[in-house]
Amino acid sequence: MHWIALPWPWCDESSLPPGASVQAAAAGWWALRFTPRVALVDAEAVLLEVSSTERLWGGREVLLAQVLQAWVEASARGMDPTATQGAVERGPAGAGLVAGAQSPGAPVAWGSGPTALVAHARLRMALAGHALPAQGPLGLPLHTLTAVRPHVASLERMGCRTWGALRALPRAGVSRRFGAAVLGVLDQALGDAPEAHAWVELPEQFVLTGELPALAESADALLWSTSRCLCALQGWLQARQQGVLGLELAWRHDLRRIDGVAIAPTQALQVRTAQATQDMRHLRRLLSENLARTTLAAPANQITLRLLEAAPLPHRSASLLPPDDLGGGDPTGVQGEALHQLLERLSARLGTDHVQAPVLQADHRPECMQQWRPAAEVLRLTAAVTKHAAARNALTSVSARLLDAAPDALLLPTWLLNPPRRLAVQGNRPCHHGLLRLLAGPHRFEAGWWSAAEEGAGPAPGGGALALRDYFVAHNDVAGLVWVFRERLAPEPAGSDGPPAAVRPHRWFLHGVFG
C-alpha cells in the first residue's frame, strides 16, 4: 500500500459553525478523482491510498506530481477564488513542500509512506520543518503518533523518544502502564496490524450550507462567500464525472422586518447553463452577473448552494480544434471564451429577452423559416436536441434529399424585405427600377394552409396566412439580382360574388435582394 498525506487548512471541524460539518467532508471531495480511498484524519490532514490507482496515472511519481499540483490549485482557489495556479517543489523521498498554495514564499508540507500513520507522521515532520530520520519509520519521534502524545513526557523520561525505541520495550509492561491502544496504534503504523478508516463518500445530492463570517450587505460580499462553495461543488462534480446544468444560490436574511414591513426569510436565484460544465470561473461569472441585478432585501447571514440538475460530462470532443484553445492560437496565451458561455453571461447581464438567437422553423415561407427566441432558451433546447443524434442525422439526410430534388431552392437571397414590397406590372412583367428579366424559376410552393394566422408569421401579402407563390430570380442593370414572387390566387369559395381566379390579375412582390 502507498499513502499520500496532505494538510487541509479548512478541515478543522471545531472552527466550523454549527450545522456546517459537511464543509469538512467537502475538503476531501477533490481527491476522489485520484482514488476512491480518501480519509480525513485528526481534522488536519487528507489521506489518499493510491496503490490501486497509481498504474492508471502512469506510475507513482506521476500520480504524486498530479496530486500535488491539484492540491496547489484547490488550495489557491480556497484561499483566493481568483487564483488558479501554483508551483510544486519536490523535497526528499517521503516528504516535501508545496510552494505557492497559500501565499508567495509560504510552502506547505506533504508526506507519503507505506501506511497512513507513516505518511501522516512525515507530514507533521515537514510541517514542523524537521528533516526525516535516516532510520526510516523507526526513527520517527513519538509525538507524531496522536495516540501516544498523552504519554510522550513519561516515555521520554525513560529514554524512549522514537517509534523504534517504543517497539523495543517489553510489550506486557507497556500495555499495563500505557494501555493496549498505544501498542495497537504502533503496530498499525509499522504495518503489523490492519488499519480502519472512515472513507469520504459523496452525497447523492449536492446541497452545501454555510454560515457567513460576517453579514453580507452587498452582492460582492455574497459572491465572495459563494466562491468556496463552488470549490466544493467542483470536487463533487469531478468525483461524479458530471457537469452543472442548473444551480441555485439561496441566502437567509438576518432580519425579518424592516421599518415595520415583513420580508421573506430567504431569497434565491437560479442559474442555468446550455452545456454541462465544470468551469467554476464561468459559473462564478454567471452568479456575479445575476447578483449584480438582484437587490438584497436585508443583510444575509447564511448561504445555501444547491445543484438543481447535472449531466454526465463527455470525455471526447467531436471538434477538430483543441478544447483548451477554442480561440485559435492566441500568442498572448489567453484562452478564448466559448460562444455559449458568452451568450449565457450576456443574458444574465442584460436580461434573457435582450439577447436572442434565431431558431429554424419547419416552414417553406421565407419570412417564417426562422423565429427569434431568447438565446439562453435556445441553447438549452439545442443541448437537449444533441442527445438524439440518430434522429438528427436522419432529419439531415431527408433535408439533403429534398434539396437535391429542388436545386433552385438553394437560390435564396441574402436579405429579405419585411414585409414584401408590391411591384408594378407592365405586360405581365414585374418592374423594379425598370422591367425585370426573369432568370430562374418558377419555384412553386403552397404553405400556411394549416393555420389561419400563425403566431409571429403575420399575414401573407394577399391577406391571411395562406401563401401560394411562384418565386423567380430576376435582374436588371439598376436593381441587380433580386428575388421576386408572383402571387397565385386561391379559387373563390362557392357562392362568392367575386371574379374567378382565372380572370383576376396576378400581383408581383419583391421579397429579397442578393448581394
C-alpha positions as CSV (number, residue, x, y, z in Angstrom):
1,M,0.0,0.0,0.0
2,H,1.1,3.6,-0.5
3,W,-0.4,6.7,1.2
4,I,-0.1,10.4,0.5
5,A,-0.9,12.9,3.3
6,L,-1.7,16.5,2.6
7,P,-2.7,19.2,5.1
8,W,-6.0,21.0,4.6
9,P,-6.4,24.3,6.5
10,W,-10.3,24.1,6.4
11,C,-10.7,20.6,7.8
12,D,-10.7,21.7,11.5
13,E,-14.3,21.0,12.4
14,S,-14.0,22.9,15.6
15,S,-13.7,26.1,13.6
16,L,-16.8,25.5,11.6
17,P,-20.2,26.9,12.6
18,P,-22.9,24.5,13.8
19,G,-24.7,22.7,11.0
20,A,-21.8,23.2,8.6
21,S,-19.9,19.9,9.2
22,V,-20.5,19.0,5.6
23,Q,-17.8,21.6,4.7
24,A,-15.2,19.4,6.5
25,A,-16.1,16.4,4.3
26,A,-16.1,18.6,1.2
27,A,-12.4,19.2,1.8
28,G,-11.6,15.7,0.6
29,W,-14.0,15.6,-2.4
30,W,-11.5,16.9,-4.8
31,A,-9.1,14.0,-4.0
32,L,-11.7,11.3,-5.1
33,R,-10.7,11.9,-8.7
34,F,-7.4,10.1,-7.9
35,T,-8.6,7.3,-5.7
36,P,-11.8,6.1,-4.1
37,R,-9.9,5.7,-0.8
38,V,-9.8,9.1,0.8
39,A,-9.9,9.8,4.6
40,L,-9.8,12.8,6.8
41,V,-7.6,12.2,9.9
42,D,-7.4,14.2,13.1
43,A,-9.2,17.2,11.5
44,E,-5.9,18.3,9.9
45,A,-4.9,16.0,7.0
46,V,-6.3,14.4,3.9
47,L,-5.0,10.9,3.3
48,L,-5.1,9.2,-0.1
49,E,-4.4,5.4,-0.5
50,V,-3.2,5.2,-4.1
51,S,-1.7,1.8,-4.6
52,S,-4.7,0.6,-6.6
53,T,-4.8,3.5,-8.9
54,E,-1.2,4.7,-9.4
55,R,-0.8,2.5,-12.5
56,L,-3.8,4.3,-14.2
57,W,-1.9,7.6,-13.8
58,G,1.4,6.4,-15.2
59,G,3.2,5.4,-12.1
60,R,3.7,6.5,-8.5
61,E,5.9,9.5,-9.3
62,V,3.5,10.9,-12.0
63,L,0.5,10.4,-9.7
64,L,2.2,12.2,-6.8
65,A,3.0,15.1,-9.1
66,Q,-0.6,15.3,-10.3
67,V,-1.9,15.2,-6.7
68,L,0.4,17.9,-5.5
69,Q,-0.5,20.2,-8.4
70,A,-4.2,19.6,-7.9
71,W,-3.7,20.4,-4.2
72,V,-1.9,23.6,-5.0
73,E,-4.7,24.7,-7.3
74,A,-7.5,23.7,-4.9
75,S,-5.9,25.4,-2.0
76,A,-5.3,28.6,-4.1
77,R,-8.9,28.7,-5.1
78,G,-10.0,28.2,-1.5
79,M,-7.7,31.0,-0.2
80,D,-8.3,33.3,-3.2
81,P,-11.1,32.4,-5.6
82,T,-9.2,34.2,-8.5
83,A,-6.0,32.2,-8.1
84,T,-5.7,29.1,-10.2
85,Q,-2.0,28.2,-10.4
86,G,0.8,27.2,-8.1
87,A,4.3,25.7,-8.3
88,V,5.3,22.3,-6.8
89,E,8.7,22.0,-5.2
90,R,9.7,18.4,-4.5
91,G,11.6,17.5,-1.3
92,P,13.2,14.4,-0.1
93,A,11.7,10.9,-0.6
94,G,8.6,10.5,1.6
95,A,8.0,14.2,2.3
96,G,8.3,17.6,0.6
97,L,7.0,21.1,0.2
98,V,4.2,22.5,-2.0
99,A,5.1,26.2,-2.7
100,G,2.7,28.9,-3.7
101,A,-0.5,27.4,-2.4
102,Q,-1.4,30.0,0.2
103,S,0.9,32.9,-0.4
104,P,4.2,33.5,-2.2
105,G,7.0,32.1,-0.3
106,A,4.8,30.1,2.1
107,P,5.5,26.4,1.4
108,V,3.1,23.8,2.7
109,A,4.3,20.2,3.6
110,W,3.2,16.8,2.4
111,G,4.1,13.3,3.3
112,S,3.9,9.7,2.0
113,G,4.6,6.2,3.2
114,P,3.6,2.6,3.2
115,T,0.9,3.2,5.9
116,A,-1.4,6.0,6.7
117,L,0.2,6.7,10.1
118,V,3.7,6.9,8.5
119,A,2.5,9.3,5.8
120,H,0.7,11.4,8.5
121,A,3.8,11.4,10.7
122,R,6.1,12.5,7.9
123,L,3.6,15.3,7.1
124,R,3.8,16.5,10.7
125,M,7.6,16.4,10.4
126,A,7.5,18.5,7.3
127,L,5.0,21.0,8.9
128,A,7.5,21.4,11.8
129,G,10.4,21.9,9.4
130,H,12.3,18.9,10.6
131,A,14.3,16.6,8.4
132,L,13.2,12.9,8.1
133,P,15.3,10.4,10.1
134,A,17.7,8.2,8.2
135,Q,16.4,5.1,10.0
136,G,13.0,5.3,8.3
137,P,9.8,4.9,10.2
138,L,11.5,3.5,13.3
139,G,13.4,6.8,13.7
140,L,10.2,9.0,13.7
141,P,9.6,10.8,17.0
142,L,6.8,9.7,19.3
143,H,4.8,12.9,19.2
144,T,4.0,12.2,15.5
145,L,1.5,9.5,16.7
146,T,-1.7,11.0,18.0
147,A,-2.5,8.1,20.4
148,V,0.9,8.3,22.0
149,R,1.0,12.1,22.6
150,P,-0.5,11.9,26.1
151,H,2.4,9.6,27.2
152,V,5.3,11.3,25.4
153,A,6.6,13.0,28.6
154,S,6.7,9.8,30.6
155,L,8.3,7.8,27.8
156,E,11.0,10.5,27.2
157,R,11.9,10.3,30.9
158,M,12.5,6.6,30.3
159,G,14.8,7.5,27.4
160,C,12.2,6.4,24.8
161,R,11.9,9.0,22.1
162,T,11.3,7.2,18.8
163,W,9.0,4.5,17.3
164,G,11.8,2.0,17.3
165,A,12.6,2.6,21.0
166,L,9.0,2.1,21.9
167,R,8.8,-1.1,19.9
168,A,11.9,-2.4,21.8
169,L,10.2,-2.1,25.2
170,P,8.5,-5.1,26.7
171,R,5.0,-5.2,25.3
172,A,3.4,-6.5,28.5
173,G,4.8,-3.7,30.6
174,V,3.9,-1.0,28.0
175,S,0.4,-2.4,27.8
176,R,-0.1,-2.4,31.6
177,R,1.3,1.1,32.1
178,F,0.1,3.0,29.0
179,G,-2.8,0.8,27.7
180,A,-3.1,-1.6,24.8
181,A,-4.2,1.1,22.4
182,V,-0.6,2.5,22.3
183,L,0.8,-0.8,21.1
184,G,-2.2,-1.3,18.7
185,V,-1.5,2.1,17.0
186,L,2.2,1.4,16.8
187,D,1.5,-2.0,15.1
188,Q,-0.8,-0.2,12.6
189,A,1.8,2.4,11.9
190,L,4.5,-0.2,11.2
191,G,2.2,-2.4,9.1
192,D,1.9,-5.2,11.6
193,A,-1.9,-4.7,12.1
194,P,-4.6,-3.6,9.7
195,E,-5.9,0.0,9.7
196,A,-9.5,1.1,9.6
197,H,-10.6,4.4,8.2
198,A,-13.9,6.2,7.6
199,W,-13.7,6.8,3.9
200,V,-15.0,10.0,2.4
201,E,-18.2,9.4,0.5
202,L,-20.1,11.7,-1.8
203,P,-23.7,12.6,-1.1
204,E,-26.2,11.7,-3.8
205,Q,-27.4,15.3,-4.0
206,F,-25.1,18.4,-3.6
207,V,-26.5,20.8,-1.1
208,L,-24.0,22.9,0.8
209,T,-25.0,25.3,3.6
210,G,-22.6,27.6,5.4
211,E,-22.7,30.4,7.8
212,L,-21.2,33.7,6.6
213,P,-18.2,35.1,8.6
214,A,-19.9,38.5,8.6
215,L,-23.2,39.9,7.4
216,A,-23.3,40.2,3.7
217,E,-25.0,43.5,2.7
218,S,-24.0,43.6,-0.9
219,A,-23.8,41.2,-3.9
220,D,-20.0,41.2,-3.8
221,A,-19.8,40.0,-0.2
222,L,-22.3,37.3,-1.0
223,L,-20.3,36.2,-4.1
224,W,-17.1,36.1,-2.1
225,S,-18.6,33.6,0.3
226,T,-20.1,31.6,-2.5
227,S,-16.6,31.0,-4.1
228,R,-15.6,28.4,-1.5
229,C,-18.9,26.6,-2.0
230,L,-18.1,26.5,-5.8
231,C,-14.7,24.8,-4.9
232,A,-16.6,22.1,-3.0
233,L,-19.0,21.8,-5.9
234,Q,-16.1,21.3,-8.4
235,G,-14.8,18.4,-6.2
236,W,-18.2,16.8,-6.2
237,L,-18.6,17.1,-9.9
238,Q,-15.1,15.8,-10.7
239,A,-15.6,12.8,-8.5
240,R,-19.0,12.1,-10.1
241,Q,-17.7,12.9,-13.6
242,Q,-20.6,15.2,-14.2
243,G,-21.2,18.8,-15.2
244,V,-23.6,21.5,-14.0
245,L,-26.8,22.3,-15.9
246,G,-28.7,24.1,-13.2
247,L,-27.6,25.7,-9.9
248,E,-29.4,27.6,-7.2
249,L,-27.9,30.1,-4.7
250,A,-30.1,30.9,-1.7
251,W,-29.4,33.2,1.2
252,R,-31.1,33.7,4.6
253,H,-31.9,37.1,5.8
254,D,-30.7,38.3,9.2
255,L,-33.7,40.5,9.6
256,R,-37.4,39.6,9.5
257,R,-38.8,43.1,9.4
258,I,-37.5,46.4,8.1
259,D,-39.3,49.7,9.0
260,G,-42.3,47.6,10.1
261,V,-42.5,45.8,6.7
262,A,-42.2,42.0,6.9
263,I,-39.7,40.5,4.5
264,A,-39.2,36.9,3.3
265,P,-36.9,34.8,5.4
266,T,-34.9,33.7,2.3
267,Q,-34.1,34.8,-1.2
268,A,-32.7,32.8,-4.1
269,L,-31.7,32.9,-7.7
270,Q,-31.2,30.2,-10.3
271,V,-28.5,29.8,-13.0
272,R,-28.9,27.6,-16.0
273,T,-26.2,26.5,-18.5
274,A,-26.6,25.2,-22.0
275,Q,-23.9,22.6,-21.7
276,A,-22.8,20.5,-18.8
277,T,-19.7,22.3,-17.3
278,Q,-17.2,22.1,-14.5
279,D,-15.8,25.5,-15.3
280,M,-16.2,27.3,-11.9
281,R,-15.0,30.6,-13.4
282,H,-17.9,30.6,-15.8
283,L,-20.4,29.7,-13.1
284,R,-18.9,32.4,-10.9
285,R,-19.3,35.0,-13.7
286,L,-22.9,33.9,-14.2
287,L,-23.7,34.3,-10.5
288,S,-21.9,37.6,-10.5
289,E,-24.0,39.0,-13.4
290,N,-27.2,37.7,-11.8
291,L,-26.3,39.1,-8.3
292,A,-25.5,42.4,-9.8
293,R,-29.1,42.7,-11.0
294,T,-30.5,41.5,-7.7
295,T,-31.3,43.7,-4.7
296,L,-30.8,42.1,-1.3
297,A,-33.9,42.6,0.8
298,A,-31.8,42.5,4.0
299,P,-28.3,41.6,5.1
300,A,-27.6,37.8,4.8
301,N,-26.0,35.6,7.4
302,Q,-26.2,32.2,5.7
303,I,-26.0,30.8,2.1
304,T,-27.0,27.5,0.5
305,L,-25.6,26.3,-2.8
306,R,-27.8,23.6,-4.4
307,L,-27.2,21.6,-7.6
308,L,-30.5,21.5,-9.4
309,E,-29.5,19.5,-12.5
310,A,-26.4,17.7,-13.7
311,A,-25.4,15.6,-16.6
312,P,-22.6,13.2,-17.4
313,L,-19.6,15.1,-18.8
314,P,-18.5,13.8,-22.2
315,H,-14.8,12.7,-22.3
316,R,-14.4,13.1,-26.0
317,S,-14.8,16.1,-28.2
318,A,-16.0,16.0,-31.8
319,S,-14.4,19.3,-32.5
320,L,-11.2,19.4,-34.6
321,L,-10.0,22.3,-32.5
322,P,-8.2,21.8,-29.2
323,P,-10.7,22.1,-26.3
324,D,-8.5,24.4,-24.3
325,D,-7.8,26.9,-27.1
326,L,-11.1,27.5,-28.9
327,G,-10.0,31.0,-29.7
328,G,-7.2,29.6,-32.0
329,G,-3.6,30.3,-31.2
330,D,-3.6,33.5,-29.2
331,P,0.1,34.5,-28.9
332,T,-0.6,36.1,-25.5
333,G,-1.7,32.8,-24.1
334,V,-5.2,34.0,-23.2
335,Q,-7.8,31.3,-23.9
336,G,-10.9,32.2,-25.8
337,E,-14.3,32.1,-24.2
338,A,-16.8,29.6,-25.7
339,L,-19.7,31.1,-27.6
340,H,-22.4,29.5,-25.4
341,Q,-20.6,30.8,-22.3
342,L,-20.6,34.4,-23.7
343,L,-24.3,34.2,-24.6
344,E,-25.1,32.9,-21.1
345,R,-23.1,35.7,-19.5
346,L,-24.7,38.4,-21.7
347,S,-28.2,37.0,-21.0
348,A,-27.5,37.2,-17.3
349,R,-26.2,40.8,-17.5
350,L,-28.7,42.3,-20.0
351,G,-31.8,40.0,-19.4
352,T,-32.9,37.0,-21.3
353,D,-35.2,38.9,-23.6
354,H,-32.4,41.2,-24.7
355,V,-30.1,38.5,-26.1
356,Q,-31.9,36.5,-28.8
357,A,-30.9,33.8,-31.3
358,P,-32.6,32.5,-34.5
359,V,-34.4,29.2,-34.4
360,L,-35.1,27.3,-37.7
361,Q,-38.8,26.5,-38.3
362,A,-40.3,23.8,-40.5
363,D,-41.9,26.3,-42.8
364,H,-41.4,27.0,-46.5
365,R,-42.4,30.6,-46.3
366,P,-39.2,32.6,-46.2
367,E,-40.5,35.1,-43.6
368,C,-41.4,32.1,-41.3
369,M,-38.2,30.0,-41.8
370,Q,-36.8,31.3,-38.5
371,Q,-38.0,32.7,-35.3
372,W,-36.1,34.8,-32.8
373,R,-36.1,33.4,-29.2
374,P,-34.1,34.2,-26.0
375,A,-30.6,32.8,-26.5
376,A,-30.5,31.1,-23.1
377,E,-33.6,29.1,-24.0
378,V,-32.3,28.3,-27.5
379,L,-29.0,27.0,-26.0
380,R,-30.8,24.7,-23.6
381,L,-33.0,23.3,-26.4
382,T,-30.0,22.8,-28.6
383,A,-28.3,20.8,-25.8
384,A,-31.3,18.6,-25.4
385,V,-31.6,18.0,-29.2
386,T,-28.0,16.9,-29.5
387,K,-28.7,13.9,-27.2
388,H,-30.8,12.5,-30.1
389,A,-28.0,12.1,-32.6
390,A,-29.7,9.4,-34.6
391,A,-32.9,11.4,-35.2
392,R,-30.8,14.5,-36.1
393,N,-28.8,12.5,-38.7
394,A,-32.0,11.1,-40.2
395,L,-33.5,14.5,-40.5
396,T,-30.4,15.8,-42.1
397,S,-30.5,13.1,-44.8
398,V,-34.1,13.8,-45.5
399,S,-33.3,17.5,-45.9
400,A,-30.5,16.7,-48.2
401,R,-32.7,14.6,-50.5
402,L,-35.3,17.4,-50.6
403,L,-32.6,19.9,-51.6
404,D,-31.3,17.6,-54.3
405,A,-34.8,17.2,-55.7
406,A,-35.3,21.0,-55.9
407,P,-31.9,22.6,-56.8
408,D,-33.5,26.0,-57.4
409,A,-34.5,26.1,-53.7
410,L,-30.9,26.9,-52.9
411,L,-31.1,30.3,-54.7
412,L,-32.1,32.1,-51.6
413,P,-31.2,35.8,-51.2
414,T,-29.0,37.3,-48.5
415,W,-31.5,39.9,-47.4
416,L,-35.3,39.7,-47.1
417,L,-37.8,42.5,-47.1
418,N,-40.3,42.6,-44.3
419,P,-43.0,42.9,-45.5
420,P,-42.6,42.1,-49.2
421,R,-42.9,45.2,-51.4
422,R,-45.6,45.1,-54.1
423,L,-44.2,45.8,-57.6
424,A,-45.8,47.5,-60.6
425,V,-46.5,45.3,-63.7
426,Q,-46.1,46.1,-67.4
427,G,-47.3,43.5,-69.8
428,N,-47.4,40.8,-67.1
429,R,-43.7,41.6,-66.3
430,P,-42.7,43.0,-62.9
431,C,-41.0,46.3,-62.7
432,H,-38.4,47.5,-60.2
433,H,-36.3,50.4,-61.4
434,G,-37.3,49.2,-64.9
435,L,-38.5,46.0,-66.3
436,L,-37.1,42.9,-64.7
437,R,-35.8,39.9,-66.7
438,L,-36.6,36.5,-65.1
439,L,-33.5,34.4,-64.9
440,A,-34.6,31.3,-62.9
441,G,-37.8,29.9,-61.7
442,P,-40.6,29.4,-61.0
443,H,-40.0,27.7,-57.6
444,R,-43.6,27.0,-56.6
445,F,-44.9,26.1,-53.2
446,E,-48.1,26.2,-51.1
447,A,-47.7,26.8,-47.4
448,G,-49.7,28.2,-44.4
449,W,-52.9,26.3,-45.2
450,W,-52.7,24.6,-41.8
451,S,-53.1,27.8,-39.8
452,A,-55.3,30.8,-40.5
453,A,-52.9,33.2,-38.7
454,E,-49.8,31.6,-37.4
455,E,-48.3,33.4,-34.4
456,G,-45.3,35.5,-35.4
457,A,-45.7,34.8,-39.1
458,G,-48.0,37.7,-40.0
459,P,-50.5,37.7,-42.9
460,A,-49.4,36.8,-46.4
461,P,-49.4,39.6,-49.0
462,G,-52.8,38.5,-50.2
463,G,-54.3,38.5,-46.7
464,G,-54.4,35.6,-44.3
465,A,-51.6,33.0,-43.6
466,L,-52.1,31.0,-46.8
467,A,-49.3,31.6,-49.3
468,L,-49.5,30.4,-52.9
469,R,-46.4,31.7,-54.6
470,D,-44.1,31.3,-57.6
471,Y,-40.6,32.6,-56.9
472,F,-38.1,33.8,-59.6
473,V,-34.6,35.2,-59.6
474,A,-34.8,38.4,-61.7
475,H,-32.3,41.1,-62.9
476,N,-31.9,44.4,-64.5
477,D,-29.0,46.8,-64.7
478,V,-30.2,49.2,-61.9
479,A,-31.7,46.8,-59.3
480,G,-29.2,43.9,-59.9
481,L,-30.2,40.4,-58.8
482,V,-33.5,40.4,-56.8
483,W,-35.9,37.7,-55.6
484,V,-39.5,38.2,-56.6
485,F,-42.6,36.1,-56.5
486,R,-45.9,36.0,-58.3
487,E,-48.9,35.5,-56.1
488,R,-51.1,32.7,-57.2
489,L,-54.7,33.4,-56.3
490,A,-56.7,30.8,-54.5
491,P,-60.1,30.0,-56.1
492,E,-63.0,31.8,-54.6
493,P,-65.3,29.7,-52.4
494,A,-68.6,28.5,-53.7
495,G,-71.3,31.1,-53.7
496,S,-68.9,34.1,-53.8
497,D,-69.7,37.1,-56.0
498,G,-66.0,37.8,-56.9
499,P,-64.5,37.1,-60.3
500,P,-62.9,33.7,-60.8
501,A,-59.2,33.3,-60.3
502,A,-58.5,32.8,-64.0
503,V,-59.5,36.5,-64.7
504,R,-58.1,38.1,-61.7
505,P,-54.8,39.8,-62.2
506,H,-51.6,38.4,-60.6
507,R,-49.7,40.5,-58.2
508,W,-45.9,40.6,-58.1
509,F,-43.8,41.3,-54.9
510,L,-40.2,42.0,-54.2
511,H,-39.1,39.7,-51.4
512,G,-35.3,39.6,-51.3
513,V,-32.1,41.1,-52.6
514,F,-28.9,39.2,-53.5
515,G,-25.5,40.6,-52.5
